[in-house]
Amino acid sequence: MFFSDLIFLYLFLPVCLAAYFFTKKTRYRNFVLIGFSLFFYSWGEPVRVVLLILSSFINFVLARSIELNKKNKLGKASLIVALVYNIGMLCVFKYTDFVINNINGIFGSGISTLDIAFPIGISFYTFQALSYIIDVYWEKVNAQRKFSNLLMYISLFPNVTMGPIVRYETVENNLENRKTTVSDISEGLTRLIIGLAKKVIIANNLYAFVGIIFGTDITKATVAGTWIGLVAYSLNVYFDFSGYSDMAIGLARIFGFHYNENFNYPFMCRTIGEFWQRWHISLGSFFKDYLLYLPIFGKRRQYASLFLVWFTTGLWHGASWNYVIWGLYFGAFILIETKLGKKRIRETPTWLMHIYNKLVIIIGFGIFKFTNINDLGNFFKNLVGLNGNILINDHTITDIKSFLYIILIAVFFSFPILPWIKDILEKRSYLTRSAGQFFAMGSNVVLLAVTTILVIDTSLTDAPFLYTVF
């Protein structure tokens, strides 16, 4: 079940909201949320929901042990057990077959893969558990004394399957002491509908265009088609994932939880470093806080830490070498920018910095897209016409004309143009508070109607959320 499914929008969510708001006490509301969250997760993972509950319980017990034994060896031992369990569980389910395939490829052995089913959302909820465990050890937060509260934190349906990765400290006070205001409901619904529109109206259309351009054989794409397809794919990933994040943040807000932002108009960036400060913020901050400053690397800490962070960032996204290359690719440019220094970068013309970083970003998304190494090699050849492909043909022109409107819309909304307009109107008193609220309400109704119609049109609902595989 996805947030863009009709069964979620018009059955699961209304029933959940009714059950939640008809329940008065926060304690019982928590049980309502736990029940609906586990049902939501079990819709696609009827067996793996047991793993989710087990993981929550093990982390609950180990965090309590860490806190109660912080002054003796048992506390440190509990931390080690928690790290081994969480990282080990993630590795077993996500990387076992990847390792076996590489061993077979290198040594010519015939080890059979285990074909272990990948539990949806395991990368996200495992990282949440890890951040909680480490923060308890660092005494940044207190260990949760009620298992039900920790289970709700880890399994809450707005973010359990595709993030964002929510820190325990962000919602600690909301677990037992939260009040949902009219403003929370209004802003949450608005955010939900905006995210839904991003996914259904923009991302799904871009997904269809990218599929047409690249097809099943990348070598058949023209040079111009490859570049335009690359731009479209970059925007597709952005609107798909930021759309889901908006929906998750909006849903959580309705229930009184205030999540941090996960995207901040990343294509506004001037450098690659800034891009990653604006893109998938919850993942970037996780690696920055828990990996970047590890004191185990000695004098070459900067290089070793950057390598570890970007190697892990790539590998986190999937058990495929293209993701590792993708992570190290961005890490290399961030290292180059670090060595150049802020002064040189400031002195570089803005237009040149934007050309540089946009080229780096969209080529990076090409690496991200092609999991097959042969396809990845052909993709790079296509960029400069080394596959014998022509610059452009009639089919490419027709395809671009058919989808040009959605590409332009995507480019327009990838920058904060509407917030700028809204701020200008409010500052000049052209838009009163009541008029703004009326306009927002009308826009929400229109967007919800349009997205519902598009969801019913099955030709545009075959595009899954891209981050379900991570």
C-alpha positions as semicolon CSV with decimal commas, in nm:
position;residue;x (nm);y (nm);z (nm)
1;M;0,000;0,000;0,000
2;F;0,142;0,337;-0,106
3;F;0,030;0,688;-0,013
4;S;-0,082;0,745;-0,372
5;D;-0,310;0,439;-0,376
6;L;-0,685;0,503;-0,374
7;I;-0,729;0,244;-0,098
8;F;-0,493;0,445;0,121
9;L;-0,638;0,788;0,041
10;Y;-1,005;0,700;0,059
11;L;-1,023;0,404;0,297
12;F;-0,719;0,349;0,520
13;L;-0,650;0,716;0,600
14;P;-1,012;0,824;0,670
15;V;-1,072;0,520;0,895
16;C;-0,742;0,582;1,074
17;L;-0,820;0,951;1,127
18;A;-1,170;0,871;1,254
19;A;-1,040;0,611;1,500
20;Y;-0,762;0,843;1,614
21;F;-0,968;1,157;1,673
22;F;-1,260;0,972;1,832
23;T;-1,008;0,847;2,088
24;K;-0,943;1,117;2,347
25;K;-0,642;1,018;2,557
26;T;-0,294;1,029;2,403
27;R;-0,210;0,690;2,553
28;Y;-0,494;0,520;2,368
29;R;-0,433;0,725;2,055
30;N;-0,082;0,578;2,054
31;F;-0,227;0,228;2,047
32;V;-0,451;0,331;1,756
33;L;-0,147;0,457;1,565
34;I;0,053;0,143;1,645
35;G;-0,231;-0,080;1,526
36;F;-0,281;0,109;1,200
37;S;0,095;0,137;1,142
38;L;0,149;-0,237;1,181
39;F;-0,151;-0,305;0,957
40;F;-0,014;-0,061;0,697
41;Y;0,327;-0,231;0,702
42;S;0,183;-0,582;0,700
43;W;-0,024;-0,499;0,390
44;G;0,288;-0,547;0,182
45;E;0,497;-0,743;0,434
46;P;0,259;-0,979;0,623
47;V;0,548;-1,190;0,756
48;R;0,818;-0,923;0,783
49;V;0,607;-0,721;1,026
50;V;0,728;-0,970;1,289
51;L;1,085;-0,859;1,213
52;L;0,985;-0,496;1,258
53;I;0,832;-0,570;1,600
54;L;1,127;-0,789;1,702
55;S;1,375;-0,521;1,599
56;S;1,186;-0,263;1,805
57;F;1,184;-0,491;2,110
58;I;1,554;-0,579;2,089
59;N;1,650;-0,212;2,056
60;F;1,418;-0,126;2,346
61;V;1,588;-0,381;2,575
62;L;1,943;-0,290;2,467
63;A;1,885;0,085;2,504
64;R;1,758;0,030;2,858
65;S;2,064;-0,182;2,932
66;I;2,295;0,090;2,795
67;E;2,133;0,354;3,014
68;L;2,124;0,143;3,330
69;N;2,485;0,025;3,289
70;K;2,648;0,338;3,146
71;K;2,924;0,329;3,412
72;N;3,027;-0,032;3,365
73;K;3,129;-0,267;3,086
74;L;2,778;-0,404;3,035
75;G;2,666;-0,070;2,894
76;K;2,939;-0,071;2,630
77;A;2,874;-0,440;2,558
78;S;2,504;-0,362;2,506
79;L;2,599;-0,090;2,258
80;I;2,821;-0,332;2,064
81;V;2,544;-0,596;2,058
82;A;2,296;-0,334;1,934
83;L;2,530;-0,217;1,657
84;V;2,609;-0,573;1,550
85;Y;2,241;-0,670;1,552
86;N;2,114;-0,370;1,354
87;I;2,397;-0,353;1,101
88;G;2,407;-0,732;1,076
89;M;2,034;-0,757;1,012
90;L;2,057;-0,494;0,740
91;C;2,356;-0,667;0,578
92;V;2,197;-1,013;0,587
93;F;1,876;-0,905;0,418
94;K;2,020;-0,647;0,181
95;Y;2,372;-0,755;0,088
96;T;2,407;-1,134;0,127
97;D;2,328;-1,219;-0,235
98;F;2,536;-0,921;-0,353
99;V;2,841;-1,059;-0,169
100;I;2,779;-1,413;-0,298
101;N;2,746;-1,293;-0,658
102;N;3,073;-1,100;-0,631
103;I;3,255;-1,399;-0,480
104;N;3,123;-1,617;-0,763
105;G;3,231;-1,358;-1,019
106;I;3,583;-1,316;-0,879
107;F;3,669;-1,674;-0,792
108;G;3,445;-1,862;-1,035
109;S;3,279;-2,046;-0,748
110;G;2,926;-2,176;-0,771
111;I;2,780;-2,066;-0,439
112;S;2,402;-2,052;-0,459
113;T;2,236;-1,725;-0,370
114;L;1,989;-1,733;-0,082
115;D;1,727;-1,516;-0,255
116;I;1,629;-1,359;0,076
117;A;1,320;-1,140;0,047
118;F;1,409;-0,777;0,116
119;P;1,186;-0,629;0,391
120;I;1,050;-0,297;0,271
121;G;1,175;0,001;0,470
122;I;1,448;-0,190;0,654
123;S;1,715;0,066;0,557
124;F;1,506;0,346;0,705
125;Y;1,381;0,192;1,028
126;T;1,718;0,030;1,102
127;F;1,890;0,369;1,076
128;Q;1,627;0,517;1,307
129;A;1,700;0,242;1,559
130;L;2,076;0,298;1,525
131;S;2,046;0,673;1,582
132;Y;1,832;0,607;1,891
133;I;2,077;0,354;2,036
134;I;2,381;0,577;1,977
135;D;2,207;0,886;2,117
136;V;2,116;0,691;2,432
137;Y;2,481;0,586;2,466
138;W;2,598;0,945;2,414
139;E;2,336;1,055;2,672
140;K;2,170;1,288;2,422
141;V;1,833;1,125;2,495
142;N;1,690;0,908;2,770
143;A;1,606;0,547;2,693
144;Q;1,234;0,498;2,640
145;R;1,071;0,320;2,933
146;K;0,759;0,207;2,749
147;F;0,800;-0,047;2,471
148;S;0,480;0,073;2,304
149;N;0,628;0,423;2,263
150;L;0,946;0,294;2,101
151;L;0,746;0,062;1,877
152;M;0,538;0,359;1,764
153;Y;0,853;0,564;1,699
154;I;1,007;0,293;1,479
155;S;0,691;0,169;1,305
156;L;0,488;0,490;1,256
157;F;0,330;0,450;0,913
158;P;0,407;0,795;0,765
159;N;0,779;0,716;0,746
160;V;0,835;0,345;0,818
161;T;0,867;0,235;0,455
162;M;1,046;0,522;0,280
163;G;1,159;0,769;0,541
164;P;1,252;1,032;0,622
165;I;1,488;0,900;0,890
166;V;1,345;1,063;1,202
167;R;1,568;1,116;1,505
168;Y;1,423;1,009;1,838
169;E;1,498;1,351;1,988
170;T;1,278;1,509;1,719
171;V;0,964;1,328;1,839
172;E;1,055;1,235;2,198
173;N;0,824;1,497;2,348
174;N;0,547;1,414;2,099
175;L;0,520;1,049;2,202
176;E;0,317;1,118;2,516
177;N;0,258;1,493;2,513
178;R;0,115;1,618;2,187
179;K;-0,189;1,811;2,085
180;T;-0,315;1,829;1,731
181;T;-0,435;2,179;1,650
182;V;-0,655;2,295;1,364
183;S;-0,341;2,449;1,216
184;D;-0,161;2,113;1,234
185;I;-0,445;1,940;1,049
186;S;-0,473;2,215;0,787
187;E;-0,100;2,239;0,720
188;G;-0,061;1,862;0,732
189;L;-0,335;1,805;0,474
190;T;-0,189;2,076;0,251
191;R;0,154;1,916;0,268
192;L;0,003;1,573;0,198
193;I;-0,180;1,697;-0,111
194;I;0,126;1,886;-0,241
195;G;0,334;1,570;-0,206
196;L;0,066;1,365;-0,378
197;A;0,058;1,612;-0,668
198;K;0,437;1,600;-0,698
199;K;0,423;1,223;-0,729
200;V;0,115;1,169;-0,944
201;I;0,118;1,475;-1,170
202;I;0,491;1,535;-1,216
203;A;0,700;1,232;-1,115
204;N;0,482;0,968;-1,282
205;N;0,477;1,157;-1,613
206;L;0,854;1,202;-1,601
207;Y;0,889;0,831;-1,526
208;A;0,689;0,752;-1,841
209;F;0,905;0,987;-2,050
210;V;1,231;0,839;-1,918
211;G;1,103;0,490;-1,999
212;I;1,028;0,594;-2,357
213;I;1,365;0,765;-2,408
214;F;1,587;0,491;-2,268
215;G;1,361;0,194;-2,342
216;T;1,511;-0,150;-2,292
217;D;1,830;-0,074;-2,486
218;I;2,023;0,239;-2,391
219;T;2,234;0,219;-2,709
220;K;1,925;0,299;-2,919
221;A;1,881;0,642;-2,758
222;T;2,006;0,948;-2,947
223;V;2,264;1,183;-2,796
224;A;2,006;1,458;-2,741
225;G;1,757;1,203;-2,609
226;T;2,012;1,076;-2,358
227;W;2,080;1,425;-2,223
228;I;1,712;1,525;-2,208
229;G;1,626;1,186;-2,056
230;L;1,896;1,242;-1,796
231;V;1,751;1,579;-1,698
232;A;1,404;1,424;-1,680
233;Y;1,528;1,134;-1,467
234;S;1,700;1,370;-1,222
235;L;1,376;1,564;-1,184
236;N;1,181;1,237;-1,163
237;V;1,386;1,117;-0,865
238;Y;1,353;1,455;-0,696
239;F;0,976;1,488;-0,732
240;D;0,918;1,121;-0,652
241;F;1,118;1,119;-0,329
242;S;1,049;1,476;-0,215
243;G;0,681;1,413;-0,291
244;Y;0,683;1,110;-0,063
245;S;0,871;1,307;0,204
246;D;0,612;1,586;0,184
247;M;0,334;1,332;0,227
248;A;0,510;1,170;0,524
249;I;0,574;1,506;0,691
250;G;0,213;1,612;0,628
251;L;0,065;1,289;0,763
252;A;0,281;1,305;1,074
253;R;0,178;1,669;1,127
254;I;-0,191;1,572;1,124
255;F;-0,122;1,339;1,419
256;G;0,079;1,602;1,606
257;F;0,434;1,496;1,512
258;H;0,668;1,762;1,376
259;Y;0,928;1,609;1,144
260;N;1,227;1,799;1,011
261;E;1,248;1,884;0,642
262;N;1,404;1,625;0,412
263;F;1,451;1,841;0,100
264;N;1,521;2,211;0,056
265;Y;1,514;2,287;-0,317
266;P;1,843;2,106;-0,389
267;F;1,874;2,235;-0,746
268;M;1,919;2,584;-0,600
269;C;2,268;2,478;-0,492
270;R;2,587;2,654;-0,598
271;T;2,819;2,363;-0,508
272;I;2,792;1,985;-0,479
273;G;2,844;2,015;-0,105
274;E;2,546;2,248;-0,083
275;F;2,341;2,009;-0,299
276;W;2,388;1,738;-0,037
277;Q;2,294;1,979;0,240
278;R;1,961;2,022;0,062
279;W;1,903;1,664;-0,069
280;H;1,778;1,377;0,152
281;I;1,873;1,581;0,455
282;S;1,784;1,311;0,708
283;L;2,028;1,062;0,552
284;G;2,304;1,318;0,506
285;S;2,277;1,437;0,866
286;F;2,283;1,076;0,988
287;F;2,616;1,006;0,819
288;K;2,754;1,346;0,920
289;D;2,668;1,298;1,287
290;Y;2,752;0,930;1,326
291;L;3,026;0,854;1,071
292;L;3,209;1,166;0,954
293;Y;3,386;1,247;1,278
294;L;3,477;0,899;1,399
295;P;3,807;0,928;1,591
296;I;3,952;0,604;1,452
297;F;4,124;0,732;1,139
298;G;4,414;0,929;1,286
299;K;4,597;1,190;1,078
300;R;4,419;1,107;0,753
301;R;4,078;1,138;0,912
302;Q;3,939;1,376;0,650
303;Y;4,008;1,143;0,358
304;A;3,915;0,822;0,539
305;S;3,596;0,972;0,684
306;L;3,485;1,112;0,348
307;F;3,555;0,780;0,178
308;L;3,360;0,588;0,443
309;V;3,065;0,829;0,436
310;W;3,027;0,830;0,058
311;F;3,099;0,460;0,015
312;T;2,832;0,389;0,276
313;T;2,593;0,644;0,125
314;G;2,616;0,466;-0,209
315;L;2,589;0,118;-0,060
316;W;2,292;0,220;0,157
317;H;2,095;0,291;-0,160
318;G;2,133;-0,060;-0,295
319;A;2,337;-0,377;-0,333
320;S;2,488;-0,283;-0,668
321;W;2,824;-0,140;-0,772
322;N;2,668;0,152;-0,956
323;Y;2,541;0,287;-0,622
324;V;2,890;0,260;-0,471
325;I;3,035;0,440;-0,776
326;W;2,759;0,701;-0,744
327;G;2,842;0,766;-0,379
328;L;3,218;0,789;-0,436
329;Y;3,159;1,009;-0,743
330;F;2,985;1,274;-0,532
331;G;3,236;1,227;-0,251
332;A;3,521;1,301;-0,494
333;F;3,365;1,632;-0,602
334;I;3,300;1,732;-0,242
335;L;3,665;1,660;-0,161
336;I;3,777;1,871;-0,460
337;E;3,554;2,158;-0,346
338;T;3,694;2,127;0,007
339;K;4,050;2,148;-0,125
340;L;3,967;2,448;-0,346
341;G;3,836;2,632;-0,042
342;K;3,538;2,862;0,007
343;K;3,730;3,171;-0,109
344;R;3,808;3,034;-0,457
345;I;3,455;2,905;-0,497
346;R;3,310;3,246;-0,401
347;E;3,535;3,413;-0,657
348;T;3,414;3,181;-0,935
349;P;3,131;3,336;-1,142
350;T;2,789;3,218;-1,025
351;W;2,679;3,117;-1,376
352;L;2,985;2,896;-1,413
353;M;2,924;2,729;-1,075
354;H;2,565;2,652;-1,174
355;I;2,671;2,497;-1,506
356;Y;2,935;2,292;-1,325
357;N;2,715;2,160;-1,049
358;K;2,412;2,085;-1,269
359;L;2,631;1,880;-1,506
360;V;2,783;1,690;-1,214
361;I;2,440;1,628;-1,060
362;I;2,258;1,501;-1,368
363;I;2,550;1,280;-1,477
364;G;2,552;1,147;-1,120
365;F;2,187;1,052;-1,156
366;G;2,278;0,862;-1,471
367;I;2,518;0,653;-1,262
368;F;2,236;0,610;-1,010
369;K;1,991;0,485;-1,273
370;F;2,186;0,212;-1,451
371;T;2,244;-0,081;-1,215
372;N;2,388;-0,292;-1,496
373;I;2,755;-0,199;-1,546
374;N;2,735;-0,260;-1,924
375;D;2,436;-0,028;-1,948
376;L;2,625;0,227;-1,740
377;G;2,919;0,212;-1,981
378;N;2,686;0,252;-2,280
379;F;2,520;0,546;-2,106
380;F;2,852;0,731;-2,086
381;K;2,922;0,650;-2,451
382;N;2,578;0,781;-2,546
383;L;2,652;1,117;-2,386
384;V;2,919;1,186;-2,649
385;G;2,787;0,972;-2,934
386;L;3,042;0,689;-2,910
387;N;2,777;0,421;-2,962
388;G;2,730;0,532;-3,320
389;N;2,403;0,699;-3,221
390;I;2,299;1,013;-3,404
391;L;2,245;1,351;-3,240
392;I;1,866;1,346;-3,271
393;N;1,590;1,191;-3,482
394;D;1,219;1,240;-3,548
395;H;1,117;0,993;-3,275
396;T;1,317;1,183;-3,013
397;I;1,172;1,516;-3,128
398;T;0,818;1,376;-3,108
399;D;0,878;1,230;-2,761
400;I;1,027;1,556;-2,632
401;K;0,737;1,760;-2,774
402;S;0,487;1,524;-2,609
403;F;0,641;1,564;-2,264
404;L;0,798;1,911;-2,288
405;Y;0,518;2,066;-2,082
406;I;0,580;1,835;-1,786
407;I;0,958;1,886;-1,803
408;L;0,909;2,265;-1,795
409;I;0,660;2,233;-1,508
410;A;0,911;2,018;-1,319
411;V;1,191;2,269;-1,374
412;F;0,961;2,553;-1,262
413;F;0,857;2,382;-0,938
414;S;1,208;2,259;-0,857
415;F;1,284;2,618;-0,755
416;P;1,102;2,807;-0,476
417;I;0,917;3,036;-0,716
418;L;0,573;3,003;-0,555
419;P;0,705;3,077;-0,202
420;W;0,882;3,384;-0,347
421;I;0,558;3,506;-0,509
422;K;0,362;3,439;-0,189
423;D;0,615;3,633;0,021
424;I;0,610;3,929;-0,218
425;L;0,230;3,943;-0,221
426;E;0,211;3,921;0,159
427;K;0,479;4,189;0,209
428;R;0,297;4,426;-0,026
429;S;-0,040;4,344;0,134
430;Y;-0,183;4,216;-0,194
431;L;-0,270;3,889;-0,021
432;T;-0,453;3,905;0,310
433;R;-0,440;3,615;0,554
434;S;-0,801;3,511;0,486
435;A;-0,755;3,541;0,108
436;G;-0,440;3,332;0,130
437;Q;-0,619;3,063;0,330
438;F;-0,909;3,060;0,082
439;F;-0,667;3,033;-0,211
440;A;-0,478;2,748;-0,040
441;M;-0,801;2,562;0,032
442;G;-0,918;2,597;-0,328
443;S;-0,581;2,485;-0,461
444;N;-0,588;2,178;-0,236
445;V;-0,932;2,076;-0,361
446;V;-0,825;2,114;-0,725
447;L;-0,497;1,925;-0,672
448;L;-0,672;1,642;-0,488
449;A;-0,933;1,611;-0,763
450;V;-0,672;1,609;-1,041
451;T;-0,447;1,358;-0,865
452;T;-0,742;1,130;-0,790
453;I;-0,840;1,128;-1,158
454;L;-0,481;1,050;-1,256
455;V;-0,455;0,771;-0,998
456;I;-0,771;0,615;-1,141
457;D;-0,602;0,630;-1,483
458;T;-0,395;0,312;-1,443
459;S;-0,161;0,412;-1,725
460;L;0,004;0,654;-1,483
461;T;-0,006;0,446;-1,165
462;D;0,240;0,181;-1,281
463;A;0,525;0,403;-1,162
464;P;0,627;0,282;-0,815
465;F;0,788;0,508;-0,557
466;L;1,156;0,484;-0,648
467;Y;1,277;0,460;-0,290
468;T;1,075;0,148;-0,205
469;V;1,378;-0,059;-0,314
470;F;1,608;0,112;-0,064
